Amino acid sequence: IDNGAILGQVRLDTPAHPSMFSVIRETKEAGGRLVSEVVKALASGSSERQPNVASKDEYYSWPTVEQIQEFRARGGRLI
């Protein structure tokens, strides 16, 4: 979807038995905070760009059916 420079990233810990709802909520909250930080850095001219090297296979798209089945087999749930 986007292979441009990375302007900010945050790593989140995954709880032992996450629900899809809790994961979405946590990532959206973290993403909102990160966007705010990136916009402030851009406005002040202090932003740092990192190349997004697609060949490193660090991009995760929407999960496949098999990944969803594995998620559920590990005890993950949607709600």
HELIX and SHEET records of a PDB file:
HELIX    1   1 MET A   20  SER A   44  1                                  25    
HELIX    2   2 ALA A   54  LYS A   56  5                                   3    
HELIX    3   3 VAL A   65  ALA A   73  1                                   9    
END                                                                             
